Structure formats: C-alpha cells, structure tokens
Amino acid sequence: MPNAQRLADDLRWLVGHGTHDVLPHWLATVGAASGPFATRVDRQWKLRPDQVATIVSQGRLVYDFAAGTRLTGDSSYLEACRRGAEVLLDGFSDPDHGGWFYALDLSGEVVDDRKGAYGHAFVIFGLSHAHEVTGDGRFSDGASSAWQAVKDHLVDPAGGVVTHLSREFAGPTDRHRSQNPVMHLFEALLALWQAGGREEARADAVALGRFVVEGLIERPGNPLPELYTPAWTPLPESLGGRIDIGHQFEWAYLLSRAAEIGLPSDWLPYAEGLLDYAVAHGLDGRTGAIVSPVGLSGDGLPSSRRGWWEQCEAMRALANWAVVRDRIELAATFEGVLRYVQDSFVDPVYGGWYAALDDDSKGSEWKLDYHVVALCEEAARLLRHSQ
C-alpha cells in the first residue's frame, strides 16, 4: 500500500535523524558534564553564558541519553545517562523536607526551592529510564520516592495535582489547575512501571488515567480542556481557558500506548476522539502544520502558534494510530506534518531543531528535544512492530 510504504520510509528517516543528528549534538554539547546539565544552547550548539538547570531539563536529558543508549548501543550515551541521573537523584533532592528542588545553577547551588508536580514527573520519568539502561536500583528507588512525594503532598482532594508549593510543601496553592502535570505524571508512571520495573505504579497509572478520561474528558469525542478551577471545572476563555491541540495528540498517543502494555482498552474511544478532534481543529491543510491552541469552542485564538513540540506530538500520535490501530489513512497527515517540520524546523546547516519559527537557538531549560527523541524512539518501535 503506498501510504504504508511512505510511512515506513518517513519513520526510517526519523530514526536516522535522531541517531545521526539530534542525539549526537546533545551528547557532544552537554553529555560530558559532571554536574547539572547546561540547557541554553545557541544555533551552532555553543553554550550560552547564562545557564540554569531544572528537574525538568535534567530529567529530559537523562531520558534523551537513555534513548540514545537504546537506539545506538553507544556506551557514551550510557555514561552520560548515568552521570545525569546521579545528579538528578542526589543534587536536586532536598535532604531536609523531602522531594526535589526545582532548579540549580551549574555549580549545584539551589536557585529555586519550590516543589512542583510537573517537575517531579520528570524526576520519575528520567530516573525510571536511567534504571532501565543501567540496571541501577538506586534510580528506580529514587523514582518511586519522587512519586511518593507527589502522593503525599501534591495530589489535591479531587484527584488531580497542584502545580507548585513551597520548599516545605506549603501554600499558597495555585489559583488554577492544569491537566499538563497530570499528563506528564501519567507518562512518568508508565515509565516507572515498565522501565523502572515497579509493578505498583500500574495501579496508580490506572487511577490517574481514569481521573482524566472519566472526570475531565467525560465521553468519547470530547476534547480535553487545558485549564481548570481548583474544583476541576473547565476555566472559561475569559480567564485563559483553551484547548491545547498538542496535548490532545499527546494524550491520544499515551492512552494508545497504555492500552498496548495492558492498561484499559476501553479508554481507546476517548483517545481516538482526542486524535480526531486535534486533526479537525489543529491541522493547517495548506502548510501541513499543527496550530495550537484553540478556544473551548474549537475556534482559533489570536495566539495560535506553530510550535516545534506540537508537531512532534502530532507525528508520534498519528504514526502510532496508523500502525498500531490500523488507521493507515492518517499516514498522509503524518507525512504533511513531517514535510512542514523538515522545511521549517530542521536546521540544514548546523543540525537539530530550531526552538521556534523566529528563534534559531537549539536549547533552553524547556527545549531539550525530549519530544523529538521520543518521536524518533517511537518511530524505531513502530518499524519493529510492522515487521
């Protein structure tokens, strides 16, 4: 079938792109660090003088190097993963109040001592993947401890999570709630269960998934709003309420992948509804780009952007559903997004992805190519699945 063959060719391109372009640049730029990983990188992959490391950036780069180990077998990635995980485990943890500090400078001094659900998700995620490739039980123990800190201090009465608390896990609590840290905790629990080898994480992943599917999406075909009141009712547009198209794709992938590894398959209609909503409301048919966010009614917003990570999550979900769920017609949409990315985000001179259409830098504390690497790793898995 032509669509299937083109999809396979594109997936092979992504695997090569990850293993020969994106990952080697990150390894050469920050992989030898003995302390926290630097994050701010210019177009030519040179470190900027102003640096900060967060538990999000550290966890994402630990994952990148774990993925590099799996994709290439190169021991340089393994050693970078191990060193980064040790810093994440020991350098960011709070010996007095538990949990993990949000940010350090490159000397290891604490520069932001808040405790947050989003950040702890990437402690769990990074350490779980580090355990998988190193076999070091300290990393899975650390990941479990980070999840326990979330359960003890950051889960709210409704079953969601608060975003940030103080070092002592005290208030003030956030005025609003967001599904975003919930999503990344769900992703992290899948990793803790599978890569970290912790069977007990499965039940917690099911509970968190049920909170989102049954409590927030409610019925198949509904989109998932981004922001909520503390009682988890959708925030109106007048207060910033919106539908993030990138996160619809991300959940569509995560729920599909969860079903593959044994979580409830009756979540799939909800996931498919998110996928179809995202394509219908977020795809620019003229360019192939994914545009996000949109309003609660599905209409575009003046701030709609064509972001690099949204393109990644769209491609990962589209490819997964085309291959695993036999929706091969989605391959054409996947191809359109990939061509847009190749033309607009991939740097033909210095390699890697631009941070934005108007920003040619390659890294920041948010942009560590975790989304790109996850896409490339899924491409490799889907190629094996098709064989």
C-alpha positions in Angstrom: 0.0 0.0 0.0 1.6 3.3 -1.0 0.6 5.1 2.3 2.2 2.3 4.3 5.4 2.4 2.3 5.8 6.1 2.5 5.1 6.0 6.3 7.8 3.3 6.7 10.3 5.5 4.7 9.4 8.5 6.9 9.8 6.5 10.1 13.3 5.4 8.9 14.2 9.0 8.2 13.2 9.9 11.8 15.3 7.1 13.3 18.3 8.3 11.3 17.6 11.9 12.1 17.6 11.1 15.8 20.6 8.8 15.9 22.8 10.8 13.5 21.8 14.4 14.1 19.8 15.3 17.3 21.3 12.9 19.8 24.9 13.3 18.8 24.6 17.1 19.1 23.3 16.8 22.7 25.9 14.3 23.6 28.7 16.5 22.3 27.3 19.7 23.9 26.4 18.6 27.4 27.0 14.8 27.7 30.4 15.1 29.5 29.1 17.3 32.4 29.8 16.0 35.9 27.3 18.5 37.4 23.8 19.6 36.3 23.4 19.6 32.5 23.5 23.0 30.8 20.4 23.9 28.9 20.8 27.1 26.9 22.4 26.4 23.5 22.7 28.7 20.5 22.2 27.8 16.9 25.7 26.5 16.5 25.4 24.3 19.6 27.5 26.5 21.7 26.6 27.0 25.4 25.3 30.4 26.3 26.8 32.2 29.4 23.5 32.4 31.3 22.7 28.8 32.4 20.1 27.2 34.7 19.2 23.5 35.3 15.8 22.4 36.4 14.5 19.0 37.4 12.5 19.1 34.1 15.6 19.8 32.0 17.7 17.3 33.9 15.1 14.6 33.7 14.5 15.2 30.0 18.2 15.0 29.1 18.6 11.8 31.2 15.8 10.4 29.1 17.5 11.5 25.9 20.7 9.7 26.8 18.8 6.6 27.9 17.1 6.7 24.5 20.5 7.2 22.8 21.7 4.1 24.6 18.8 2.0 23.4 18.9 3.4 19.8 22.6 3.2 19.2 24.2 0.9 21.9 27.0 3.6 22.3 28.4 3.4 25.8 28.9 7.2 25.7 25.2 7.7 26.0 25.0 5.2 28.9 27.7 7.1 30.8 26.1 10.5 30.2 22.7 9.0 31.3 24.3 7.6 34.5 26.1 10.8 35.4 23.0 12.9 34.7 20.8 10.5 36.8 23.2 10.7 39.7 22.9 14.5 39.7 19.2 14.3 39.4 19.0 11.8 42.3 21.4 13.5 44.7 22.0 17.1 43.6 18.3 18.1 43.3 16.9 16.2 46.2 16.0 18.1 49.4 17.6 16.3 52.4 15.5 18.3 54.9 12.0 18.4 53.7 11.9 15.7 51.1 11.1 15.9 47.4 13.2 17.6 44.8 14.2 21.3 44.3 13.0 22.8 41.1 16.2 24.5 39.9 20.0 24.6 40.4 22.8 26.6 38.9 25.6 24.7 37.2 27.6 24.7 40.4 24.8 22.8 42.2 23.5 25.7 44.3 19.7 25.8 44.7 18.2 28.8 42.8 14.5 27.8 43.1 13.5 25.6 46.0 9.8 25.2 45.1 8.3 21.7 44.9 6.1 21.0 41.9 4.1 18.2 40.3 5.3 18.9 36.8 8.9 18.8 37.8 8.6 15.7 39.9 7.0 14.0 36.9 10.4 14.3 35.1 12.3 13.1 38.1 10.2 9.9 37.9 10.5 9.7 34.1 14.2 10.3 33.9 15.2 8.1 36.8 13.0 5.3 35.5 14.6 5.3 32.1 18.0 5.5 33.7 17.2 2.4 35.7 16.2 0.6 32.5 19.5 1.1 30.7 21.9 1.0 33.7 20.2 -1.6 35.9 21.0 0.6 38.9 18.3 0.1 41.5 19.0 3.4 43.2 17.4 5.1 40.2 14.1 3.2 40.4 14.1 3.7 44.2 14.5 7.4 43.6 11.7 7.5 41.0 9.4 5.7 43.5 10.4 8.2 46.2 9.5 11.1 43.9 6.1 9.6 43.2 5.5 9.1 46.9 6.3 12.8 47.5 3.7 13.7 44.9 1.1 11.4 46.5 1.9 12.8 50.0 1.9 16.5 49.2 0.8 17.4 45.7 -2.4 15.4 45.0 -5.5 17.5 45.6 -8.8 16.2 47.0 -10.4 15.9 43.6 -7.7 13.5 42.4 -5.7 16.0 40.3 -2.5 17.8 41.4 -1.4 21.2 42.3 1.4 22.8 40.3 3.7 24.3 42.9 4.1 24.5 46.6 6.9 25.9 48.8 10.1 24.0 49.8 8.2 22.8 52.9 5.2 21.7 50.7 3.1 24.6 52.0 1.0 27.1 50.2 -0.1 29.3 48.6 -1.7 26.8 46.3 -2.3 27.7 42.6 -5.4 29.7 41.7 -6.0 27.4 38.8 -5.3 23.8 37.9 -3.9 22.4 34.7 -4.1 18.9 33.1 -0.4 19.3 31.9 1.3 18.0 35.1 -1.3 15.2 35.3 -0.4 14.1 31.8 3.3 14.0 32.5 2.7 12.1 35.7 0.7 9.6 33.8 3.6 9.3 31.3 6.1 9.0 34.2 4.1 6.3 35.9 4.0 4.3 32.7 7.8 4.6 32.7 8.1 3.7 36.4 6.0 0.6 35.8 7.7 -0.5 32.5 11.3 1.0 32.5 11.6 1.3 36.3 10.3 -2.2 37.0 7.8 -1.1 39.6 4.6 -3.1 39.3 2.9 -1.0 42.0 3.0 2.0 39.6 0.4 0.3 37.3 -2.5 0.8 39.7 -1.6 4.5 40.2 -1.4 5.0 36.5 -4.8 3.5 36.1 -6.2 5.8 38.8 -4.7 8.9 37.2 -5.8 7.8 33.7 -9.4 7.3 35.0 -9.4 10.7 36.6 -8.6 12.3 33.2 -10.8 10.0 31.0 -13.9 9.8 33.2 -13.5 13.1 35.1 -12.2 15.5 32.6 -13.0 14.2 29.1 -16.2 12.5 30.3 -17.3 11.0 27.0 -15.7 9.9 23.7 -15.5 12.7 21.2 -15.0 15.5 23.8 -11.7 17.4 23.8 -9.7 17.8 26.9 -9.6 21.4 28.2 -6.2 22.7 29.4 -7.0 24.8 32.5 -9.5 24.3 35.4 -10.7 25.8 38.6 -9.5 24.2 41.9 -12.6 22.1 41.7 -11.6 20.9 38.2 -14.3 22.6 36.2 -13.0 24.0 32.9 -11.7 27.5 33.1 -13.7 29.9 30.9 -12.0 31.6 27.9 -12.2 34.9 29.7 -9.8 33.6 32.3 -7.5 31.8 29.8 -9.4 28.6 29.2 -8.4 26.9 26.0 -7.9 23.6 24.2 -4.2 22.8 23.6 -4.0 20.8 20.4 -0.6 19.5 21.1 -1.8 17.9 24.3 -4.8 16.3 22.6 -2.3 14.5 20.4 -0.1 13.7 23.3 -2.9 12.1 25.3 -4.1 10.2 22.2 -0.6 8.6 22.0 -0.2 8.0 25.7 -3.6 6.3 26.0 -3.0 4.2 22.9 0.4 3.1 24.2 -1.0 2.4 27.7 -3.6 0.1 26.1 -0.7 -1.7 24.3 1.0 -2.5 27.5 -2.0 -3.6 29.4 -3.9 -0.6 30.7 -7.7 -0.3 30.0 -8.5 -0.7 26.3 -11.9 0.9 26.9 -10.0 4.2 27.0 -9.3 3.9 23.3 -12.5 5.6 22.1 -11.7 8.6 24.2 -8.1 8.7 22.8 -9.4 8.4 19.3 -11.8 11.2 19.9 -8.9 13.4 21.0 -6.9 12.5 17.9 -9.7 13.2 15.5 -10.5 16.5 17.3 -6.9 17.6 17.1 -6.7 16.8 13.3 -10.0 18.5 12.6 -9.3 21.7 14.6 -5.5 21.9 14.6 -4.3 21.0 11.2 -3.5 23.7 8.7 -4.3 21.9 5.5 -2.4 24.5 3.4 1.0 24.0 5.1 0.6 20.7 7.0 1.4 22.5 10.2 -0.3 21.9 13.6 -1.7 25.1 15.0 -2.4 25.4 18.7 -4.2 26.4 20.9 -7.8 26.8 20.0 -10.7 28.2 22.0 -13.1 26.0 24.0 -15.5 26.0 21.1 -12.8 24.8 18.7 -12.2 28.2 17.1 -8.7 29.6 16.6 -7.2 32.1 19.0 -5.1 35.1 18.1 -2.1 33.5 19.9 -2.3 30.2 17.9 1.2 29.1 17.3 3.1 26.6 15.2 5.3 25.2 17.8 8.0 22.6 17.4 6.8 20.2 20.2 3.2 20.2 18.9 4.5 19.0 15.6 6.4 16.2 17.4 3.4 15.0 19.4 1.1 15.1 16.4 3.5 12.9 14.4 4.0 10.5 17.2 0.3 10.0 17.7 -0.5 9.9 14.0 2.1 7.3 13.3 1.1 5.2 16.3 -2.6 5.2 15.3 -1.7 4.5 11.7 0.5 1.4 12.6 -0.9 0.0 15.8 -4.6 1.0 15.4 -4.8 0.3 11.6 -5.7 3.8 10.7 -3.4 4.0 7.7 -5.3 6.9 6.2 -3.5 9.0 8.9 -0.2 8.4 7.2 -0.9 11.2 4.7 -1.5 13.7 7.6 1.7 12.5 9.3 3.6 13.0 6.0 2.3 16.6 5.7 3.4 17.5 9.2 6.8 15.9 8.7 7.4 17.8 5.5 6.5 21.1 7.2 8.9 20.2 10.0 11.7 19.4 7.6 11.2 22.7 5.8 10.6 24.9 8.8 12.3 23.5 11.9 15.2 21.3 11.0 18.4 23.3 10.6 20.1 22.3 7.3 23.4 23.9 8.3 24.1 23.2 12.0 21.6 20.3 12.6 18.9 19.9 15.2 15.6 21.8 15.5 15.1 25.5 15.9 13.4 26.5 19.2 10.7 28.4 17.3 10.0 29.8 13.8 11.5 33.1 15.0 14.2 31.6 17.3 17.1 29.7 15.9 18.6 28.6 19.2 18.8 24.8 19.9 18.2 24.5 23.6 16.7 26.1 26.7 15.5 24.7 30.1 12.3 23.7 28.2 13.6 22.7 24.8 15.9 19.7 25.3 14.5 17.8 22.3 12.8 15.2 24.6 9.8 15.4 22.3 12.0 14.9 19.2 13.8 12.0 20.7 10.6 10.4 22.0 9.2 10.7 18.4 12.3 9.1 17.0 12.2 6.3 19.5 8.6 5.6 18.7 9.5 5.6 15.0 12.0 2.8 15.7 9.5 0.8 17.7 6.8 1.1 15.1 9.2 -0.1 12.4 9.8 -3.2 14.6 6.1 -3.5 15.1 5.5 -3.6 11.4 8.0 -6.4 10.7 
